[in-house]
């Protein structure tokens, strides 16, 4: 009897091992197919991880996921993987997310869709019980997607709000104008890189890992995550304060030189140590505690599929997204071969500024015009960028495109009240020279200043085959003694006429 039980157990272990090999091989094939089909997105993801100081931590997410799975290997051996058709819903959700991102030229959505498709493939080919066992590693994979750059403007404001009282407390005279601070003998810019966003984003990834490994109580996990967000924000403000204070005592060259040395992994390491020290005494999970209980994860009773069928269906669902994208991608608008800036009554063309040249940046535009108009009182710059269609690498509204390019000599001071429905921004360059820039977008039949609506309208056109044309229009005037840039822009705009007519003329529709 004992021998028979031993033989049965051995056969059970052998069958489970064979099942893992078959399902693991199927998952490997599907994952490889997804990475191959979406290789452009994979290459861009890796490029961001490798080159971006904000998302360099993503390089460690993959090895961490592999380690988390390896930690669970003994418990996973007690589970039998099963192909499960409801997992295809997650694959389809990822494919739809990628398609919407591709249609709207939203890189984040494309990359998120790629990761969700990989997660869905794991759920489909391994089954819900295995997916529950791997819930945290699978969920942690979402951190492979770069996100959080939108935190930079609010964190800039928070850094300045924390920094100014500290400077006043130690007697350093300081005043702020948007992201610019005049403190003592120098001007400082709290740029996007100084906002602390990169450390907050990295600390969220680190905090989630620690919260999962070191805590059982969800309340303690939540409190630890709060600390993981607050500590780097405060630490970044202290770092900025120390830099400005040191510059006031010595020189800006000495202070910023030291800051550049410590402002990196050294600083991040100190912040991590501080967060761990705060949470150490409340750790309530033993280091050798199992990640899950295999007995609590029975295999599904419904929804099973033959493995070969699940493999084929997963690849088919994945392939539908790029197939549909390719079907509608060729419907670009036909543009005129040549366009010109309009003649404006009461205004004449004027030479471009040589004091502080500025132009918006649209590297992928099919047509781009830039010129200056004068009326004897003021001068206003006009820029028009026209797209027959938009896709990755050729977008109307993208990071580093438009009013300010990446690493530009011009920096944003702050937003201004809208001008005739267009967004207005005040920017500055060394000199110092300031100017106001008003912006409008024409996408399909919509005129807007909201980049989010630009993406939505672009997505609708790409998904449903609507008008693909898109136009960006900027009017800008320099500020200075006796100059009213807003008034100059408004007068030129009144002379030009409706923005939609100007945009349609540039796109060859009128």
Secondary structure as GFF3:
##gff-version 3
##sequence-region A 1 510
A	DSSP	alpha_helix	2	37	.	.	.	ID=ss1
A	DSSP	alpha_helix	39	51	.	.	.	ID=ss2
A	DSSP	three_ten_helix	56	58	.	.	.	ID=ss3
A	DSSP	alpha_helix	59	71	.	.	.	ID=ss4
A	DSSP	alpha_helix	73	76	.	.	.	ID=ss5
A	DSSP	alpha_helix	87	103	.	.	.	ID=ss6
A	DSSP	alpha_helix	107	126	.	.	.	ID=ss7
A	DSSP	alpha_helix	128	133	.	.	.	ID=ss8
A	DSSP	alpha_helix	135	140	.	.	.	ID=ss9
A	DSSP	three_ten_helix	141	144	.	.	.	ID=ss10
A	DSSP	alpha_helix	151	169	.	.	.	ID=ss11
A	DSSP	beta_strand	174	177	.	.	.	ID=ss12
A	DSSP	beta_strand	180	183	.	.	.	ID=ss13
A	DSSP	beta_strand	186	189	.	.	.	ID=ss14
A	DSSP	three_ten_helix	192	194	.	.	.	ID=ss15
A	DSSP	alpha_helix	197	214	.	.	.	ID=ss16
A	DSSP	alpha_helix	218	249	.	.	.	ID=ss17
A	DSSP	alpha_helix	252	262	.	.	.	ID=ss18
A	DSSP	alpha_helix	265	279	.	.	.	ID=ss19
A	DSSP	three_ten_helix	280	282	.	.	.	ID=ss20
A	DSSP	three_ten_helix	294	296	.	.	.	ID=ss21
A	DSSP	alpha_helix	307	329	.	.	.	ID=ss22
A	DSSP	beta_strand	348	350	.	.	.	ID=ss23
A	DSSP	beta_strand	367	374	.	.	.	ID=ss24
A	DSSP	beta_strand	379	387	.	.	.	ID=ss25
A	DSSP	beta_strand	411	419	.	.	.	ID=ss26
A	DSSP	beta_strand	422	429	.	.	.	ID=ss27
A	DSSP	beta_strand	433	443	.	.	.	ID=ss28
A	DSSP	beta_strand	446	448	.	.	.	ID=ss29
A	DSSP	alpha_helix	451	464	.	.	.	ID=ss30
A	DSSP	beta_strand	470	478	.	.	.	ID=ss31
A	DSSP	alpha_helix	485	496	.	.	.	ID=ss32
A	DSSP	alpha_helix	499	506	.	.	.	ID=ss33
###
